[in-house]
């Protein structure tokens, strides 16, 4: 039985991925703060991803891993011109630094010549919308980290596979935080387009993580069929 660790598995996309992997027959551990909200059957691993020491301690408690899914993320609308630098720091800490550290700590736990890492980026990591702000910068960084990791692993002769999954608008609690103070705009967006669901993202994640060993899918961009940008 394969083992998977999913960060941010207590809500949204992470929760949907944890459920999909569990239903496919994998043993799933959910790393998050709100372990009480994890899906039934997912092994809880409490951790605040803003704290590097907690992350290191969490991985030290593991003895084996086949798959790492970095799904946890923060999204605040914080512009470069007048945004709160404290929000920039929090997004960078969770979206980029914690993700990178989880990748590093997972590698020694993978079997020899095996292992998969799936990092959740965003369409905001491929183009910068007018309201992109610092969040878009963190998601571009996720793609850069993922490609750097892939190149380093290939240079070292490793068979660990790395993929970045970049969704457009997905109807999750993260969206409510991103549109905080702009609830009317969020309502209009929800009325004008049919957003992706966490389950749709999970289906693509499962496709990546169950692909044959000789296949490495590196980057998937996903939009709702209604989303123009």
N, CA, C and O of each residue as an XYZ file, in Angstrom:
916
protein
N       0.843     -1.199      0.000
C       0.000      0.000      0.000
C       0.881      1.253      0.000
O       1.773      1.390      0.838
N       0.630      2.155     -0.934
C       1.393      3.385     -0.984
C       0.966      4.332      0.135
O      -0.183      4.327      0.575
N       1.935      5.152      0.587
C       1.651      6.136      1.628
C       1.797      7.531      1.043
O       2.726      7.805      0.283
N       0.863      8.415      1.407
C       0.877      9.781      0.895
C       0.722     10.761      2.045
O      -0.015     10.507      2.997
N       1.416     11.872      1.949
C       1.257     12.973      2.894
C       0.682     14.151      2.130
O       1.224     14.554      1.100
N      -0.420     14.707      2.633
C      -1.077     15.848      1.991
C      -1.090     17.006      2.974
O      -1.660     16.891      4.060
N      -0.467     18.121      2.606
C      -0.541     19.302      3.455
C      -1.842     20.049      3.148
O      -2.342     20.020      2.023
N      -2.372     20.711      4.165
C      -3.630     21.439      3.959
C      -4.802     20.526      3.675
O      -5.709     20.890      2.926
N      -4.792     19.327      4.276
C      -5.813     18.322      3.957
C      -7.108     18.503      4.737
O      -8.010     17.672      4.632
N      -7.214     19.570      5.513
C      -8.414     19.758      6.332
C      -9.511     20.532      5.614
O     -10.623     20.640      6.131
N      -9.218     21.080      4.417
C     -10.252     21.836      3.703
C      -9.902     21.951      2.230
O      -8.770     21.691      1.823
N     -10.884     22.342      1.441
C     -10.674     22.689      0.042
C     -10.031     21.611     -0.801
O     -10.395     20.438     -0.716
N      -9.067     22.019     -1.619
C      -8.421     21.110     -2.562
C      -7.670     20.009     -1.830
O      -7.741     18.845     -2.225
N      -6.957     20.357     -0.775
C      -6.200     19.355     -0.029
C      -7.079     18.258      0.524
O      -6.719     17.082      0.485
N      -8.222     18.642      1.036
C      -9.164     17.658      1.588
C      -9.676     16.740      0.485
O      -9.752     15.524      0.666
N     -10.026     17.325     -0.656
C     -10.525     16.521     -1.779
C      -9.456     15.557     -2.284
O      -9.764     14.415     -2.623
N      -8.201     16.007     -2.336
C      -7.110     15.128     -2.783
C      -6.893     14.000     -1.784
O      -6.695     12.849     -2.174
N      -6.929     14.330     -0.493
C      -6.750     13.295      0.535
C      -7.822     12.215      0.411
O      -7.525     11.026      0.533
N      -9.055     12.622      0.171
C     -10.151     11.668      0.016
C      -9.935     10.808     -1.227
O     -10.109      9.590     -1.182
N      -9.554     11.447     -2.340
C      -9.350     10.711     -3.598
C      -8.225      9.686     -3.462
O      -8.351      8.558     -3.936
N      -7.136     10.074     -2.821
C      -6.017      9.145     -2.655
C      -6.400      7.993     -1.738
O      -6.018      6.846     -1.970
N      -7.161      8.311     -0.693
C      -7.605      7.267      0.233
C      -8.539      6.285     -0.464
O      -8.435      5.075     -0.269
N      -9.441      6.806     -1.270
C     -10.384      5.947     -1.986
C      -9.686      5.093     -3.041
O     -10.203      4.049     -3.441
N      -8.506      5.537     -3.493
C      -7.747      4.753     -4.475
C      -6.930      3.646     -3.817
O      -6.267      2.863     -4.498
N      -6.984      3.587     -2.478
C      -6.304      2.518     -1.765
C      -5.019      2.923     -1.066
O      -4.299      2.062     -0.559
N      -4.717      4.197     -1.027
C      -3.499      4.652     -0.357
C      -3.749      4.949      1.120
O      -4.871      5.237      1.537
N      -2.673      4.869      1.892
C      -2.695      5.306      3.287
C      -2.295      6.772      3.306
O      -1.209      7.130      2.849
N      -3.180      7.630      3.838
C      -2.987      9.072      3.722
C      -2.811      9.705      5.096
O      -3.562      9.420      6.029
N      -1.809     10.567      5.202
C      -1.605     11.390      6.384
C      -1.889     12.841      6.005
O      -1.443     13.316      4.961
N      -2.629     13.535      6.854
C      -2.950     14.931      6.609
C      -2.163     15.830      7.547
O      -2.315     15.739      8.765
N      -1.327     16.695      6.995
C      -0.527     17.625      7.788
C      -1.186     18.995      7.728
O      -1.281     19.604      6.662
N      -1.641     19.476      8.883
C      -2.353     20.746      8.927
C      -2.515     21.191     10.376
O      -2.142     20.472     11.303
N      -3.071     22.373     10.557
C      -3.356     22.850     11.914
C      -4.676     22.282     12.427
O      -4.758     21.825     13.567
N      -5.706     22.312     11.588
C      -7.053     21.923     12.021
C      -7.276     20.440     11.776
O      -8.078     20.056     10.924
N      -6.562     19.608     12.527
C      -6.645     18.164     12.296
C      -8.046     17.617     12.580
O      -8.402     16.541     12.100
N      -8.838     18.354     13.358
C     -10.192     17.894     13.651
C     -11.082     17.926     12.417
O     -12.153     17.320     12.413
N     -10.654     18.625     11.369
C     -11.450     18.730     10.140
C     -10.976     17.784      9.035
O     -11.469     17.848      7.908
N     -10.024     16.908      9.354
C      -9.538     15.965      8.348
C     -10.618     14.947      7.986
O     -11.474     14.634      8.813
N     -10.587     14.431      6.765
C     -11.543     13.384      6.382
C     -11.362     12.150      7.264
O     -10.272     11.874      7.765
N     -12.450     11.424      7.437
C     -12.401     10.206      8.237
C     -11.405      9.213      7.628
O     -11.392      8.989      6.418
N     -10.587      8.635      8.480
C      -9.616      7.644      8.022
C      -8.255      8.203      7.676
O      -7.298      7.445      7.519
N      -8.149      9.531      7.551
C      -6.856     10.166      7.276
C      -6.105     10.334      8.598
O      -6.657     10.842      9.574
N      -4.849      9.906      8.619
C      -4.038     10.000      9.834
C      -3.655     11.451     10.092
O      -3.082     12.095      9.214
N      -3.957     11.982     11.276
C      -3.656     13.394     11.550
C      -2.198     13.620     11.925
O      -1.592     12.814     12.632
N      -1.648     14.724     11.445
C      -0.309     15.151     11.821
C      -0.364     16.668     11.988
O      -0.290     17.420     11.016
N      -0.497     17.102     13.251
C      -0.683     18.523     13.534
C       0.596     19.309     13.270
O       1.680     18.917     13.702
N       0.455     20.418     12.559
C       1.632     21.229     12.222
C       1.180     22.593     11.720
O       0.235     22.704     10.939
N       1.876     23.630     12.184
C       1.687     24.980     11.662
C       2.778     25.220     10.622
O       3.958     25.296     10.965
N       2.393     25.339      9.372
C       3.362     25.449      8.284
C       4.103     26.784      8.277
O       5.005     26.988      7.464
N       3.731     27.687      9.170
C       4.482     28.934      9.306
C       5.692     28.763     10.220
O       6.481     29.691     10.401
N       5.828     27.572     10.792
C       6.884     27.297     11.769
C       7.782     26.174     11.244
O       7.374     25.013     11.222
N       8.999     26.517     10.824
C       9.905     25.526     10.234
C      10.253     24.416     11.218
O      10.424     23.265     10.814
N      10.360     24.743     12.492
C      10.688     23.721     13.500
C       9.583     22.685     13.591
O       9.862     21.490     13.690
N       8.316     23.130     13.557
C       7.198     22.195     13.582
C       7.201     21.305     12.351
O       6.894     20.116     12.447
N       7.537     21.856     11.213
C       7.586     21.059      9.978
C       8.650     19.971     10.107
O       8.398     18.810      9.785
N       9.823     20.344     10.573
C      10.907     19.375     10.721
C      10.530     18.269     11.699
O      10.813     17.096     11.456
N       9.893     18.643     12.802
C       9.478     17.647     13.800
C       8.412     16.715     13.229
O       8.411     15.519     13.520
N       7.513     17.254     12.424
C       6.464     16.428     11.815
C       7.067     15.372     10.899
O       6.657     14.212     10.942
N       8.030     15.755     10.074
C       8.629     14.796      9.153
C       9.500     13.779      9.885
O       9.640     12.643      9.431
N      10.083     14.176     11.009
C      10.873     13.225     11.796
C      10.007     12.108     12.363
O      10.513     11.035     12.693
N       8.702     12.355     12.477
C       7.790     11.334     13.008
C       7.400     10.310     11.954
O       6.738      9.323     12.273
N       7.797     10.523     10.707
C       7.456      9.621      9.607
C       8.630      8.705      9.306
O       9.785      9.112      9.430
N       8.345      7.474      8.913
C       9.433      6.561      8.575
C       9.418      6.134      7.106
O      10.362      5.497      6.639
N       8.367      6.475      6.382
C       8.263      6.068      4.978
C       7.245      6.946      4.280
O       6.250      7.363      4.874
N       7.505      7.224      3.009
C       6.586      8.036      2.214
C       6.777      7.694      0.746
O       7.904      7.520      0.283
N       5.674      7.597      0.018
C       5.735      7.396     -1.434
C       5.362      8.661     -2.198
O       5.852      8.904     -3.301
N       4.478      9.470     -1.586
C       3.923     10.631     -2.285
C       3.829     11.805     -1.314
O       3.416     11.649     -0.165
N       4.221     12.986     -1.800
C       4.001     14.238     -1.073
C       3.142     15.148     -1.937
O       3.461     15.403     -3.099
N       2.051     15.633     -1.359
C       1.208     16.626     -2.038
C       1.246     17.905     -1.213
O       0.748     17.935     -0.087
N       1.831     18.956     -1.765
C       1.852     20.267     -1.117
C       0.649     21.070     -1.599
O       0.692     21.736     -2.633
N      -0.433     20.985     -0.811
C      -1.664     21.658     -1.202
C      -1.946     22.892     -0.348
O      -2.698     23.772     -0.768
N      -1.355     22.968      0.838
C      -1.623     24.094      1.734
C      -1.184     25.407      1.094
O      -0.149     25.472      0.431
N      -1.974     26.438      1.300
C      -1.613     27.740      0.753
C      -2.466     28.845      1.348
O      -3.558     28.604      1.863
N      -1.951     30.046      1.267
C      -2.675     31.232      1.725
C      -2.837     32.188      0.560
O      -1.941     32.312     -0.275
N      -3.978     32.866      0.499
C      -4.231     33.831     -0.574
C      -4.873     35.081      0.012
O      -6.048     35.082      0.378
N      -4.089     36.128      0.092
C      -4.615     37.428      0.505
C      -4.440     38.393     -0.666
O      -3.451     38.322     -1.395
N      -5.408     39.293     -0.840
C      -5.248     40.347     -1.840
C      -4.396     41.437     -1.197
O      -4.903     42.277     -0.453
N      -3.111     41.414     -1.487
C      -2.182     42.376     -0.896
C      -1.289     42.916     -2.000
O      -0.381     42.233     -2.475
N      -1.559     44.150     -2.400
C      -0.888     44.732     -3.549
C       0.553     45.121     -3.214
O       0.913     45.282     -2.047
N       1.357     45.268     -4.248
C       2.733     45.718     -4.056
C       2.791     47.184     -3.682
O       3.690     47.593     -2.947
N       1.857     47.985     -4.166
C       1.907     49.427     -3.938
C       1.523     49.824     -2.523
O       2.088     50.767     -1.969
N       0.557     49.107     -1.926
C       0.099     49.521     -0.601
C      -0.290     48.337      0.285
O      -0.973     48.519      1.293
N       0.139     47.120     -0.082
C      -0.216     45.939      0.698
C       0.543     45.855      2.018
O       1.553     46.527      2.222
N       0.031     45.018      2.897
C       0.614     44.817      4.219
C       1.794     43.837      4.103
O       1.578     42.676      3.757
N       3.016     44.265      4.377
C       4.166     43.356      4.279
C       4.051     42.138      5.190
O       4.660     41.105      4.912
N       3.288     42.240      6.259
C       3.090     41.084      7.140
C       2.324     39.985      6.413
O       2.575     38.801      6.636
N       1.388     40.372      5.540
C       0.655     39.391      4.743
C       1.562     38.793      3.672
O       1.462     37.605      3.365
N       2.447     39.610      3.102
C       3.414     39.078      2.134
C       4.260     37.994      2.796
O       4.466     36.918      2.233
N       4.744     38.295      3.995
C       5.621     37.352      4.694
C       4.895     36.044      5.004
O       5.463     34.961      4.863
N       3.620     36.155      5.431
C       2.860     34.947      5.767
C       2.619     34.097      4.524
O       2.749     32.874      4.574
N       2.269     34.736      3.412
C       2.061     33.979      2.175
C       3.359     33.330      1.706
O       3.362     32.180      1.268
N       4.467     34.075      1.798
C       5.745     33.503      1.371
C       6.116     32.321      2.256
O       6.598     31.301      1.764
N       5.893     32.453      3.556
C       6.265     31.403      4.492
C       5.533     30.098      4.190
O       6.143     29.030      4.167
N       4.212     30.190      3.957
C       3.409     28.989      3.724
C       3.497     28.520      2.272
O       3.732     27.340      2.010
N       3.308     29.439      1.339
C       3.206     29.054     -0.075
C       4.530     28.615     -0.693
O       4.551     27.793     -1.608
N       5.636     29.167     -0.189
C       6.929     28.906     -0.822
C       7.917     28.228      0.128
O       8.410     27.140     -0.170
N       8.209     28.854      1.258
C       9.237     28.309      2.151
C       8.820     26.955      2.718
O       9.595     26.000      2.671
N       7.600     26.864      3.254
C       7.139     25.594      3.833
C       7.056     24.515      2.759
O       7.451     23.373      2.995
N       6.548     24.868      1.591
C       6.463     23.907      0.488
C       7.854     23.381      0.137
O       8.034     22.176     -0.040
N       8.829     24.269      0.037
C      10.191     23.865     -0.313
C      10.786     22.967      0.762
O      11.438     21.968      0.457
N      10.559     23.326      2.019
C      11.090     22.530      3.123
C      10.451     21.146      3.157
O      11.136     20.153      3.399
N       9.149     21.074      2.916
C       8.471     19.772      2.871
C       9.061     18.895      1.763
O       9.249     17.694      1.953
N       9.350     19.495      0.613
C       9.968     18.729     -0.479
C      11.309     18.151     -0.031
O      11.585     16.969     -0.234
N      12.135     18.998      0.579
C      13.463     18.558      1.015
C      13.376     17.432      2.034
O      14.113     16.450      1.947
N      12.471     17.577      3.003
C      12.363     16.600      4.085
C      11.711     15.297      3.626
O      11.917     14.248      4.236
N      10.925     15.363      2.553
C      10.265     14.149      2.052
C      11.232     13.243      1.307
O      11.074     12.023      1.331
N      12.224     13.815      0.649
C      13.104     13.031     -0.227
C      13.757     11.841      0.467
O      13.774     10.756     -0.114
N      14.302     11.985      1.695
C      14.927     10.822      2.345
C      13.940      9.735      2.741
O      14.342      8.611      3.045
N      12.644     10.063      2.739
C      11.616      9.095      3.137
C      11.113      8.268      1.965
O      10.432      7.263      2.166
N      11.442      8.679      0.737
C      10.989      7.961     -0.445
C      11.787      6.671     -0.626
O      12.957      6.606     -0.248
N      11.157      5.645     -1.203
C      11.913      4.431     -1.546
C      12.976      4.754     -2.595
O      12.874      5.757     -3.302
N      13.976      3.916     -2.690
C      15.022      4.122     -3.685
C      14.424      4.047     -5.093
O      13.641      3.150     -5.404
N      14.812      5.010     -5.934
C      14.339      5.071     -7.325
C      12.827      5.184     -7.437
O      12.221      4.626     -8.352
N      12.214      5.916     -6.493
C      10.764      6.092     -6.537
C      10.412      7.386     -5.813
O      11.286      8.105     -5.329
N       9.113      7.666     -5.749
C       8.636      8.852     -5.053
C       8.055      9.877     -6.003
O       8.534     10.051     -7.123
N       7.000     10.564     -5.534
C       6.351     11.599     -6.342
C       6.033     12.809     -5.475
O       5.639     12.677     -4.316
N       6.210     13.984     -6.057
C       5.868     15.244     -5.397
C       4.919     16.014     -6.302
O       5.199     16.224     -7.482
N       3.800     16.429     -5.736
C       2.823     17.252     -6.461
C       2.666     18.568     -5.704
O       2.229     18.583     -4.553
N       3.024     19.662     -6.356
C       2.919     20.987     -5.750
C       1.761     21.760     -6.378
O       1.652     21.844     -7.601
N       0.898     22.323     -5.530
C      -0.219     23.121     -6.026
C       0.236     24.556     -6.246
O       0.616     25.248     -5.302
N       0.195     24.991     -7.486
C       0.463     26.391     -7.808
C      -0.892     27.038     -8.109
O      -1.842     26.847     -7.351
N      -0.993     27.780     -9.175
C      -2.217     28.491     -9.526
C      -2.046     29.048    -10.930
O      -0.924     29.198    -11.414
N      -3.165     29.354    -11.585
C      -3.058     30.092    -12.838
C      -2.403     31.450    -12.602
O      -1.856     32.044    -13.531
N      -2.456     31.943    -11.366
C      -1.761     33.190    -11.016
C      -0.254     32.991    -10.974
O       0.492     33.948    -10.763
N       0.203     31.754    -11.172
C       1.615     31.488    -11.327
C       2.022     31.396    -12.783
O       3.180     31.112    -13.088
N       1.069     31.636    -13.698
C       1.346     31.626    -15.134
C       1.083     32.991    -15.766
O       1.703     33.342    -16.770
N       0.175     33.752    -15.184
C      -0.083     35.120    -15.652
C      -0.497     35.926    -14.438
O      -1.005     35.368    -13.465
N      -0.285     37.228    -14.485
C      -0.596     38.067    -13.324
C      -1.872     38.862    -13.615
O      -1.859     39.776    -14.439
N      -2.981     38.514    -12.935
C      -4.202     39.286    -13.111
C      -4.048     40.668    -12.478
O      -3.134     40.884    -11.682
N      -4.940     41.611    -12.827
C      -4.810     42.979    -12.301
C      -4.766     43.046    -10.779
O      -4.157     43.954    -10.214
N      -5.404     42.094    -10.119
C      -5.423     42.088     -8.652
C      -4.443     41.063     -8.085
O      -4.557     40.673     -6.923
N      -3.470     40.620     -8.909
C      -2.584     39.532     -8.503
C      -1.795     39.800     -7.245
O      -1.693     38.940     -6.369
N      -1.224     41.017     -7.152
C      -0.475     41.368     -5.970
C       0.643     40.383     -5.638
O       1.215     39.750     -6.525
N       0.942     40.265     -4.349
C       2.049     39.428     -3.906
C       1.709     37.945     -4.008
O       2.612     37.117     -4.122
N       0.422     37.595     -3.969
C       0.019     36.190     -4.086
C       0.537     35.592     -5.389
O       1.053     34.474     -5.400
N       0.401     36.331     -6.484
C       0.877     35.838     -7.783
C       2.377     35.574     -7.739
O       2.858     34.601     -8.321
N       3.112     36.435     -7.051
C       4.565     36.242     -6.950
C       4.891     34.924     -6.258
O       5.828     34.231     -6.654
N       4.129     34.576     -5.232
C       4.401     33.308     -4.534
C       4.094     32.114     -5.417
O       4.767     31.087     -5.327
N       3.095     32.233     -6.263
C       2.733     31.098     -7.110
C       3.674     30.947     -8.306
O       3.895     29.830     -8.771
N       4.230     32.047     -8.809
C       5.313     31.930     -9.779
C       6.496     31.230     -9.126
O       7.173     30.419     -9.759
N       6.743     31.546     -7.855
C       7.860     30.933     -7.130
C       7.646     29.434     -6.962
O       8.609     28.669     -7.028
N       6.414     28.999     -6.747
C       6.143     27.564     -6.625
C       6.546     26.842     -7.896
O       7.133     25.762     -7.830
N       6.248     27.409     -9.035
C       6.634     26.788    -10.300
C       8.152     26.757    -10.444
O       8.710     25.770    -10.921
N       8.825     27.838    -10.031
C      10.279     27.878    -10.126
C      10.913     26.850     -9.196
O      11.858     26.160     -9.578
N      10.394     26.749     -7.983
C      10.902     25.766     -7.023
C      10.725     24.356     -7.581
O      11.637     23.533     -7.501
N       9.570     24.085     -8.136
C       9.275     22.751     -8.662
C      10.205     22.388     -9.808
O      10.703     21.264     -9.874
N      10.444     23.337    -10.715
C      11.323     23.060    -11.850
C      12.775     22.926    -11.392
O      13.515     22.091    -11.911
N      13.186     23.751    -10.419
C      14.539     23.640     -9.878
C      14.746     22.271     -9.226
O      15.784     21.634     -9.406
N      13.743     21.834     -8.469
C      13.826     20.532     -7.817
C      13.905     19.416     -8.843
O      14.715     18.499     -8.708
N      13.066     19.493     -9.870
C      13.069     18.464    -10.916
C      14.446     18.379    -11.576
O      14.974     17.289    -11.796
N      15.021     19.550    -11.889
C      16.326     19.573    -12.552
C      17.421     19.011    -11.639
O      18.281     18.255    -12.092
N      17.387     19.377    -10.365
C      18.382     18.869     -9.419
C      18.289     17.352     -9.298
O      19.304     16.655     -9.282
N      17.065     16.851     -9.214
C      16.877     15.401     -9.078
C      17.362     14.663    -10.317
O      18.014     13.624    -10.215
N      17.041     15.206    -11.489
C      17.480     14.551    -12.728
C      19.005     14.558    -12.832
O      19.607     13.568    -13.245
N      19.621     15.672    -12.459
C      21.082     15.767    -12.499
C      21.719     14.743    -11.568
O      22.790     14.209    -11.856
N      21.042     14.472    -10.439
C      21.566     13.508     -9.469
C      21.212     12.067     -9.821
O      21.586     11.145     -9.096
N      20.495     11.862    -10.924
C      20.110     10.512    -11.328
C      18.944      9.951    -10.546
O      18.743      8.737    -10.522
N      18.166     10.820     -9.901
C      17.023     10.369     -9.106
C      15.807     10.114     -9.996
O      15.621     10.769    -11.022
N      14.982      9.145     -9.581
C      13.754      8.834    -10.313
C      12.519      9.490     -9.691
O      11.398      9.225    -10.126
N      12.706     10.333     -8.692
C      11.576     11.038     -8.077
C      10.954     11.968     -9.118
O      11.655     12.721     -9.794
N       9.635     11.902     -9.233
C       8.912     12.712    -10.215
C       8.267     13.923     -9.543
O       7.775     13.833     -8.419
N       8.278     15.055    -10.248
C       7.764     16.310     -9.702
C       6.749     16.900    -10.675
O       7.001     16.981    -11.877
N       5.605     17.309    -10.145
C       4.554     17.926    -10.972
C       4.010     19.164    -10.269
O       3.900     19.205     -9.044
N       3.674     20.163    -11.063
C       2.977     21.351    -10.570
C       1.579     21.378    -11.179
O       1.415     21.211    -12.387
N       0.585     21.588    -10.340
C      -0.809     21.663    -10.781
C      -1.307     23.077    -10.525
O      -1.286     23.557     -9.392
N      -1.758     23.745    -11.589
C      -2.111     25.166    -11.511
C      -3.578     25.397    -11.877
O      -3.902     25.530    -13.058
N      -4.471     25.446    -10.880
C      -5.889     25.682    -11.165
C      -6.210     27.170    -11.296
O      -5.512     28.028    -10.757
N      -7.280     27.444    -12.024
C      -7.867     28.777    -12.015
C      -8.770     28.913    -10.800
O      -8.452     28.408     -9.723
N      -9.898     29.598    -10.971
C     -10.815     29.788     -9.857
C     -11.394     28.445     -9.398
O     -11.985     27.708    -10.188
N     -11.215     28.146     -8.124
C     -11.797     26.953     -7.511
C     -12.627     27.413     -6.325
O     -12.162     28.212     -5.511
N     -13.844     26.917     -6.224
C     -14.745     27.377     -5.165
C     -14.369     26.709     -3.844
O     -14.860     25.626     -3.524
N     -13.499     27.358     -3.088
C     -13.026     26.853     -1.804
C     -13.023     27.995     -0.791
O     -13.190     29.153     -1.172
N     -12.834     27.683      0.502
C     -12.716     28.748      1.512
C     -11.580     29.716      1.236
O     -11.655     30.875      1.644
N     -10.516     29.270      0.546
C      -9.405     30.150      0.220
C      -9.869     31.328     -0.623
O      -9.343     32.433     -0.490
N     -10.847     31.099     -1.486
C     -11.358     32.159     -2.339
C     -12.036     33.240     -1.510
O     -11.923     34.425     -1.823
N     -12.741     32.839     -0.454
C     -13.397     33.813      0.421
C     -12.370     34.737      1.079
O     -12.608     35.934      1.236
N     -11.229     34.165      1.459
C     -10.182     34.986      2.073
C      -9.570     35.933      1.039
O      -9.277     37.088      1.348
N      -9.379     35.444     -0.184
C      -8.779     36.267     -1.221
C      -9.670     37.459     -1.568
O      -9.177     38.548     -1.860
N     -10.972     37.245     -1.533
C     -11.914     38.307     -1.884
C     -12.435     39.044     -0.647
O     -13.436     39.754     -0.739
N     -11.784     38.891      0.499
C     -12.227     39.585      1.720
C     -12.270     41.090      1.469
O     -11.301     41.682      0.994
N     -13.414     41.699      1.797
C     -13.609     43.120      1.533
C     -14.129     43.400      0.140
O     -14.464     44.540     -0.181
N     -14.201     42.374     -0.690
C     -14.713     42.503     -2.070
C     -15.790     41.450     -2.301
O     -15.836     40.813     -3.354
N     -16.656     41.274     -1.305
C     -17.657     40.208     -1.361
C     -18.593     40.359     -2.558
O     -19.036     39.363     -3.130
N     -18.892     41.599     -2.935
C     -19.763     41.817     -4.092
C     -19.100     41.312     -5.376
O     -19.766     40.747     -6.244
N     -17.799     41.516     -5.489
C     -17.071     41.046     -6.665
C     -17.029     39.524     -6.706
O     -17.142     38.919     -7.772
N     -16.865     38.909     -5.530
C     -16.874     37.447     -5.473
C     -18.247     36.906     -5.863
O     -18.350     35.928     -6.604
N     -19.290     37.545     -5.363
C     -20.651     37.113     -5.713
C     -20.876     37.214     -7.213
O     -21.455     36.312     -7.819
N     -20.420     38.308     -7.813
C     -20.563     38.494     -9.262
C     -19.779     37.440    -10.031
O     -20.249     36.929    -11.047
N     -18.568     37.111     -9.539
C     -17.746     36.088    -10.187
C     -18.426     34.735    -10.137
O     -18.447     33.999    -11.123
N     -18.987     34.412     -8.968
C     -19.672     33.126     -8.820
C     -20.907     33.044     -9.714
O     -21.266     31.964    -10.185
N     -21.549     34.171     -9.943
C     -22.748     34.182    -10.786
C     -22.409     34.156    -12.269
O     -23.207     33.700    -13.088
N     -21.216     34.650    -12.612
C     -20.881     34.783    -14.038
C     -20.184     33.551    -14.606
O     -20.279     33.287    -15.804
N     -19.474     32.781    -13.748
C     -18.795     31.589    -14.248
C     -19.037     30.406    -13.310
O     -19.232     30.580    -12.107
N     -19.020     29.232    -13.868
C     -19.066     28.015    -13.071
C     -17.627     27.650    -12.718
O     -16.848     27.236    -13.577
N     -17.294     27.807    -11.461
C     -15.921     27.572    -11.030
C     -15.608     26.083    -10.991
O     -16.501     25.236    -10.979
N     -14.309     25.790    -10.972
C     -13.867     24.423    -10.741
C     -14.227     24.001     -9.325
O     -14.390     24.840     -8.440
N     -14.350     22.705     -9.120
C     -14.600     22.175     -7.785
C     -13.322     21.522     -7.257
O     -12.479     21.098     -8.048
N     -13.165     21.434     -5.936
C     -12.010     20.721     -5.387
C     -11.919     19.287     -5.905
O     -10.824     18.753     -6.081
N     -13.065     18.676     -6.143
C     -13.081     17.293     -6.633
C     -12.510     17.189     -8.045
O     -11.890     16.183     -8.390
N     -12.716     18.224     -8.863
C     -12.132     18.234    -10.211
C     -10.612     18.301    -10.137
O      -9.918     17.628    -10.899
N     -10.097     19.110     -9.220
C      -8.650     19.209     -9.043
C      -8.105     17.878     -8.532
O      -7.052     17.416     -8.971
N      -8.838     17.266     -7.594
C      -8.405     15.982     -7.036
C      -8.339     14.904     -8.110
O      -7.451     14.052     -8.081
N      -9.274     14.937     -9.059
C      -9.265     13.941    -10.142
C      -7.997     14.079    -10.984
O      -7.399     13.077    -11.376
N      -7.588     15.311    -11.259
C      -6.347     15.514    -12.017
C      -5.129     15.118    -11.194
O      -4.171     14.555    -11.725
N      -5.166     15.412     -9.897
C      -4.063     15.011     -9.019
C      -3.920     13.493     -9.000
O      -2.809     12.965     -9.048
N      -5.040     12.805     -8.930
C      -5.011     11.337     -8.909
C      -4.459     10.792    -10.219
O      -3.720      9.808    -10.223
N      -4.821     11.435    -11.339
C      -4.290     11.021    -12.637
C      -2.765     11.121    -12.643
O      -2.083     10.211    -13.115
N      -2.236     12.217    -12.125
C      -0.786     12.404    -12.073
C      -0.131     11.348    -11.194
O       0.867     10.735    -11.571
N      -0.711     11.147    -10.017
C      -0.062     10.319     -8.999
C      -0.242      8.817     -9.229
O       0.370      8.001     -8.540
N      -1.081      8.460    -10.196
C      -1.236      7.040    -10.535
C      -0.741      6.754    -11.956
O      -1.028      5.699    -12.521
N      -0.006      7.692    -12.517
C       0.531      7.486    -13.866
C       1.638      6.438    -13.829
O       2.249      6.232    -12.780
N       1.911      5.774    -14.949
C       2.953      4.740    -14.986
C       4.312      5.304    -14.571
O       4.565      6.496    -14.747
N       5.179      4.466    -14.029
C       6.484      4.939    -13.539
C       7.352      5.607    -14.593
O       8.232      6.401    -14.262
N       7.108      5.288    -15.872
C       7.928      5.875    -16.934
C       7.334      7.188    -17.458
O       7.813      7.736    -18.451
N       6.286      7.690    -16.784
C       5.637      8.931    -17.213
C       5.819      9.984    -16.124
O       5.483      9.750    -14.963
N       6.350     11.138    -16.504
C       6.459     12.259    -15.565
C       5.690     13.440    -16.140
O       6.111     14.053    -17.121
N       4.572     13.746    -15.524
C       3.764     14.909    -15.911
C       4.277     16.082    -15.099
O       4.270     16.029    -13.869
N       4.722     17.141    -15.761
C       5.416     18.218    -15.052
C       4.560     19.430    -14.716
O       4.787     20.066    -13.688
N       3.594     19.765    -15.544
C       2.845     21.002    -15.292
C       1.465     20.896    -15.924
O       1.332     20.644    -17.122
N       0.450     21.090    -15.107
C      -0.935     21.072    -15.601
C      -1.579     22.424    -15.286
O      -1.551     22.887    -14.146
N      -2.157     23.046    -16.309
C      -2.948     24.265    -16.127
C      -4.417     23.905    -16.286
O      -4.803     23.249    -17.254
N      -5.227     24.333    -15.338
C      -6.653     24.014    -15.366
C      -7.489     25.274    -15.160
O      -7.254     26.047    -14.230
N      -8.448     25.463    -16.025
C      -9.428     26.531    -15.846
C     -10.826     25.928    -15.971
O     -11.013     24.885    -16.599
N     -11.779     26.585    -15.377
C     -13.166     26.296    -15.692
C     -13.395     26.618    -17.163
O     -12.781     27.535    -17.708
N     -14.266     25.874    -17.790
C     -14.566     26.153    -19.201
C     -15.167     27.544    -19.378
O     -15.197     28.068    -20.491
N     -15.649     28.151    -18.280
C     -16.227     29.498    -18.339
C     -15.210     30.596    -18.086
O     -15.508     31.768    -18.315
N     -14.020     30.251    -17.621
C     -13.048     31.264    -17.216
C     -12.241     31.722    -18.397
O     -11.614     30.909    -19.077
N     -12.247     33.026    -18.656
C     -11.584     33.570    -19.839
C     -10.092     33.777    -19.631
O      -9.297     33.547    -20.542
N      -9.708     34.212    -18.425
C      -8.320     34.625    -18.220
C      -7.531     33.653    -17.362
O      -6.348     33.875    -17.107
